[in-house]
């Protein structure tokens, strides 16, 4: 028996979330694929959590990679393989020949990139594919009144991209997308420690540092962590202590880039909607919006009330899921 199930996939650079209609978010896995390069067809060894554990720890014959970079597909075949595995897992190995899929994509991607996402989902086995822009999905998931005649502003900071948009009457009035987000934070930490301490660390270590003591604004109870890596001078293992202030200094450049596009969107917002934002403020979504003090820094910089949505990392998937529940994909029948 062939089943038809609708799902929304928040195809993120760092994490992919899968929402299945009637069941909610059923899957939350890192966007990582491990492949055996000895095989002529690059056999997939693992996907998601299992593959992420392999990053930096695999033998020469197995490569663990992230098939998406800066919010877009960097490796088409691996993305299709990852989607196929995650869709199969989300549907408990049920056939998904008639599955309708809505995929969240950044606002700034090109038509070629949109087609790549569409085709990757088709190759993974989806029958019908629709795309929804991340800011719109995140705004719906955060519960903003997007269909009203008042302005709402969303700042979605994910792994590969930051999306900033002002929404009114069910459409995006003004938006900017920048390929600078959580991954850029990690890279900045790696570069800072390399420059200051001549210590080479990996991306996973940088992410751990960010989660443990990272911040965009001074906070009570700041601390320090001991970081292990390879000394670039003599090539031997070495430990150094990194403080919260060090991490904040490392993140200055990528955070300033994000603040600049937020200001840019605000400057181009029509006066009437700008007035609404004075009352309603800004809502932050995306996993990287959870960086300590980012909301306080943004509030200090733009002078507007700033709130982080409940479960910000889930908002885009939940928003796309709400669209599924309203049967907006029914129009795709027969296409």
C-alpha positions as CSV (number, residue, x, y, z in Angstrom):
1,X,0.0,0.0,0.0
2,X,1.3,3.5,-1.0
3,X,0.8,6.3,1.5
4,X,0.7,10.0,0.9
5,X,2.2,12.0,3.7
6,X,2.9,15.7,3.8
7,X,6.1,17.0,5.4
8,X,8.1,20.2,5.8
9,X,11.9,20.0,5.8
10,X,13.9,22.9,7.3
11,X,17.0,22.1,5.2
12,X,19.7,23.8,7.3
13,X,23.4,24.1,6.9
14,X,24.0,22.8,10.3
15,X,20.8,20.9,11.2
16,X,17.9,19.5,9.3
17,X,14.5,19.3,10.9
18,X,11.6,17.2,9.5
19,X,8.0,18.0,10.3
20,X,5.3,15.4,9.4
21,X,1.7,16.5,9.1
22,X,-0.3,15.3,12.1
23,X,2.9,14.3,14.1
24,X,4.9,17.5,14.4
25,X,8.7,17.6,14.3
26,X,9.8,14.0,14.2
27,X,13.4,14.4,13.3
28,X,16.3,16.8,14.2
29,X,19.6,15.6,12.7
30,X,22.9,17.3,11.8
31,X,23.2,18.0,8.1
32,X,26.1,15.6,7.7
33,X,26.8,12.7,5.4
34,X,29.6,10.1,5.7
35,X,30.6,8.3,2.5
36,X,33.0,5.6,1.5
37,X,35.1,7.1,-1.2
38,X,36.5,3.7,-2.2
39,X,33.2,2.9,-3.8
40,X,32.8,4.2,-7.4
41,X,29.4,5.5,-6.5
42,X,30.5,7.0,-3.1
43,X,28.4,4.7,-0.9
44,X,26.7,6.5,2.0
45,X,27.9,5.0,5.3
46,X,25.9,7.2,7.7
47,X,23.7,10.3,7.9
48,X,22.9,12.8,10.6
49,X,24.0,12.2,14.2
50,X,26.1,9.1,13.4
51,X,27.9,10.9,10.5
52,X,28.6,14.0,12.7
53,X,30.4,11.9,15.2
54,X,32.7,10.9,12.4
55,X,33.8,14.4,11.5
56,X,37.6,14.7,11.9
57,X,37.8,11.1,13.2
58,X,37.4,9.0,10.0
59,X,39.9,6.8,8.3
60,X,41.1,7.8,4.8
61,X,38.5,5.7,3.0
62,X,35.6,7.4,4.7
63,X,34.8,11.1,4.4
64,X,32.3,13.0,6.6
65,X,31.0,16.1,4.9
66,X,28.3,18.7,5.2
67,X,26.6,18.8,1.7
68,X,25.1,22.3,2.3
69,X,27.2,25.4,2.7
70,X,25.9,28.9,3.6
71,X,22.3,27.7,3.3
72,X,22.6,26.3,-0.2
73,X,23.5,22.9,-1.8
74,X,27.3,22.4,-2.2
75,X,27.1,18.7,-3.2
76,X,23.9,17.8,-5.1
77,X,24.2,14.0,-4.9
78,X,25.0,14.0,-1.2
79,X,22.1,16.3,-0.4
80,X,19.7,14.0,-2.3
81,X,21.2,11.0,-0.4
82,X,20.8,12.8,2.9
83,X,17.2,13.8,2.2
84,X,16.3,10.3,1.1
85,X,17.7,8.8,4.3
86,X,16.0,11.4,6.6
87,X,12.7,11.2,4.8
88,X,12.8,7.4,5.1
89,X,13.6,7.7,8.8
90,X,10.9,10.3,9.4
91,X,8.2,8.1,7.8
92,X,9.4,5.0,9.7
93,X,10.6,3.3,6.4
94,X,7.1,3.7,4.9
95,X,7.0,4.1,1.1
96,X,6.9,7.8,0.2
97,X,6.2,7.7,-3.5
98,X,3.4,10.3,-3.1
99,X,4.9,12.4,-0.4
100,X,4.4,16.1,-0.7
101,X,7.4,18.1,0.7
102,X,7.7,21.7,1.5
103,X,11.3,22.9,2.0
104,X,12.5,26.1,3.7
105,X,15.0,28.0,1.7
106,X,16.9,31.4,2.3
107,X,15.5,34.5,0.6
108,X,18.8,35.4,-1.0
109,X,19.3,32.2,-3.1
110,X,19.3,32.3,-6.9
111,X,16.9,30.6,-9.2
112,X,19.6,28.0,-10.0
113,X,20.0,27.3,-6.3
114,X,16.2,27.0,-5.8
115,X,16.1,24.5,-8.7
116,X,18.9,22.5,-7.1
117,X,16.9,22.2,-3.8
118,X,13.7,21.3,-5.8
119,X,15.5,18.6,-7.8
120,X,17.4,17.2,-4.8
121,X,14.1,16.6,-3.0
122,X,12.6,15.0,-6.2
123,X,15.6,12.8,-6.6
124,X,15.2,11.8,-2.9
125,X,11.7,10.4,-3.7
126,X,9.3,13.3,-3.1
127,X,6.4,13.4,-5.5
128,X,5.5,17.1,-5.1
129,X,7.9,19.7,-3.9
130,X,7.2,23.3,-2.8
131,X,9.6,25.9,-1.4
132,X,8.9,28.5,1.3
133,X,11.3,31.3,2.3
134,X,12.8,30.9,5.8
135,X,11.7,34.3,7.2
136,X,8.1,33.6,6.2
137,X,8.1,30.1,7.7
138,X,9.9,31.3,10.8
139,X,7.4,34.2,11.3
140,X,4.5,31.8,11.0
141,X,6.2,29.4,13.4
142,X,6.9,32.2,15.9
143,X,3.2,33.1,15.9
144,X,3.5,36.6,14.3
145,X,0.4,38.1,12.8
146,X,1.8,38.0,9.2
147,X,-1.6,38.4,7.5
148,X,-2.6,41.6,9.4
149,X,-1.9,45.1,8.1
150,X,0.8,45.7,10.7
151,X,4.5,45.3,10.3
152,X,6.4,42.4,11.9
153,X,10.1,42.0,11.8
154,X,11.9,38.6,12.0
155,X,15.6,37.9,12.3
156,X,16.4,34.3,11.7
157,X,20.1,33.3,12.5
158,X,20.8,29.7,11.5
159,X,23.9,27.8,10.8
160,X,24.8,29.1,7.3
161,X,22.6,32.2,6.7
162,X,21.0,35.1,8.6
163,X,17.6,36.1,7.2
164,X,16.1,39.5,8.1
165,X,12.6,40.5,6.9
166,X,9.7,42.8,7.5
167,X,6.4,41.1,6.8
168,X,2.9,42.6,6.4
169,X,-0.4,41.4,4.8
170,X,1.0,37.9,4.2
171,X,4.0,39.0,2.2
172,X,7.6,40.1,2.7
173,X,7.9,43.8,2.3
174,X,11.7,44.1,2.7
175,X,14.3,41.4,3.3
176,X,18.0,40.8,3.3
177,X,19.9,37.5,3.5
178,X,23.6,37.2,4.4
179,X,25.7,34.1,4.4
180,X,27.0,34.7,7.9
181,X,25.6,32.9,10.9
182,X,26.5,30.1,13.3
183,X,29.2,28.5,11.1
184,X,30.8,31.9,10.7
185,X,30.9,32.2,14.5
186,X,32.7,28.8,14.7
187,X,35.2,29.8,12.0
188,X,35.9,33.1,13.8
189,X,36.7,31.3,17.0
190,X,39.1,28.9,15.2
191,X,40.8,31.9,13.5
192,X,41.1,33.8,16.8
193,X,42.6,31.0,18.7
194,X,45.0,30.2,15.9
195,X,46.1,33.8,15.7
196,X,46.4,34.5,19.5
197,X,47.7,31.2,20.7
198,X,49.2,29.4,17.7
199,X,46.8,26.6,18.4
200,X,44.8,24.7,15.8
201,X,41.4,23.4,16.8
202,X,38.6,21.8,14.9
203,X,35.1,23.0,14.1
204,X,33.5,20.8,16.7
205,X,35.8,22.2,19.4
206,X,34.9,25.7,18.3
207,X,31.2,24.9,18.5
208,X,31.7,23.5,22.0
209,X,33.4,26.7,23.1
210,X,30.7,28.8,21.6
211,X,28.0,26.8,23.5
212,X,29.8,26.8,26.8
213,X,31.0,30.3,27.2
214,X,30.2,32.2,24.0
215,X,28.3,35.5,24.1
216,X,27.5,38.6,22.2
217,X,27.1,40.8,25.3
218,X,28.7,40.6,28.8
219,X,26.8,38.3,31.1
220,X,26.8,37.4,34.8
221,X,28.8,34.3,35.6
222,X,31.3,34.5,32.7
223,X,33.9,31.8,32.8
224,X,36.7,30.0,31.0
225,X,37.4,26.7,29.4
226,X,40.5,24.7,28.7
227,X,40.9,24.1,25.0
228,X,42.9,21.2,23.5
229,X,44.5,21.4,20.1
230,X,47.7,21.2,18.1
231,X,50.5,23.7,18.6
232,X,51.3,25.2,15.2
233,X,54.9,25.9,16.3
234,X,56.1,22.5,17.2
235,X,53.2,20.3,16.1
236,X,52.6,18.9,19.5
237,X,49.3,18.7,21.5
238,X,48.8,21.8,23.7
239,X,46.2,23.2,26.2
240,X,45.2,26.8,26.5
241,X,42.6,28.6,28.5
242,X,40.0,30.6,26.7
243,X,37.7,33.1,28.5
244,X,34.2,34.4,27.7
245,X,35.8,37.8,26.8
246,X,38.1,36.1,24.3
247,X,35.1,34.4,22.5
248,X,33.2,37.7,22.5
249,X,36.2,39.4,20.8
250,X,36.5,36.6,18.3
251,X,32.8,37.0,17.4
252,X,32.9,40.8,16.9
253,X,33.3,40.7,13.1
254,X,30.5,38.2,12.1
255,X,28.2,39.8,14.7
256,X,28.8,43.3,13.3
257,X,28.0,42.0,9.8
258,X,24.7,40.7,11.0
259,X,23.9,44.0,12.8
260,X,24.7,45.9,9.6
261,X,22.1,44.0,7.5
262,X,19.5,44.4,10.3
263,X,20.1,48.2,10.2
264,X,19.9,48.1,6.4
265,X,16.5,46.5,6.5
266,X,15.2,48.9,9.1
267,X,16.5,51.9,7.0
268,X,14.5,50.7,4.0
269,X,11.3,49.9,5.8
270,X,8.3,52.2,5.0
271,X,7.6,54.7,7.7
272,X,4.2,53.3,8.6
273,X,5.6,49.8,9.1
274,X,8.6,51.3,11.0
275,X,6.2,52.8,13.4
276,X,4.6,49.4,14.0
277,X,8.1,48.0,14.8
278,X,8.5,50.6,17.5
279,X,5.5,49.0,19.2
280,X,6.0,45.4,18.3
281,X,9.8,45.1,18.3
282,X,11.9,42.4,16.6
283,X,11.6,38.6,17.0
284,X,14.7,36.5,16.7
285,X,14.5,32.9,15.6
286,X,17.0,30.2,14.5
287,X,19.4,28.2,16.6
288,X,22.2,30.8,16.6
289,X,19.8,33.4,18.1
290,X,20.4,31.5,21.3
291,X,23.9,32.9,21.6
292,X,24.0,34.6,25.0
293,X,23.2,38.2,25.0
294,X,22.6,38.6,21.3
295,X,19.1,39.9,21.9
296,X,20.4,42.4,24.5
297,X,23.1,43.6,22.0
298,X,20.6,44.0,19.2
299,X,18.3,45.9,21.4
300,X,21.1,48.3,22.5
301,X,22.2,48.8,18.9
302,X,18.8,49.5,17.2
303,X,16.8,50.9,20.2
304,X,13.8,48.5,19.6
305,X,12.4,45.8,21.9
306,X,13.9,42.4,20.9
307,X,12.5,39.0,21.8
308,X,13.8,35.5,21.2
309,X,11.0,33.2,20.1
310,X,10.1,30.1,22.1
311,X,12.0,27.2,20.6
312,X,13.7,29.5,18.1
313,X,15.5,26.6,16.3
314,X,12.1,25.0,15.5
315,X,10.2,28.0,14.2
316,X,10.8,27.5,10.4
317,X,9.9,23.8,10.5
318,X,6.8,24.6,12.6
319,X,5.8,27.4,10.3
320,X,6.1,25.3,7.2
321,X,4.2,22.6,9.1
322,X,1.3,25.0,9.8
323,X,1.2,25.7,6.1
324,X,0.8,22.0,5.4
325,X,-1.9,21.7,8.0
326,X,-3.8,24.4,6.0
327,X,-3.5,22.2,2.9
328,X,-1.6,24.8,0.9
329,X,0.1,22.0,-1.0
330,X,-3.2,20.8,-2.5
331,X,-2.7,23.2,-5.4
332,X,0.4,21.1,-6.4
333,X,-1.8,18.1,-7.3
334,X,-1.4,17.2,-10.9
335,X,1.8,19.3,-11.4
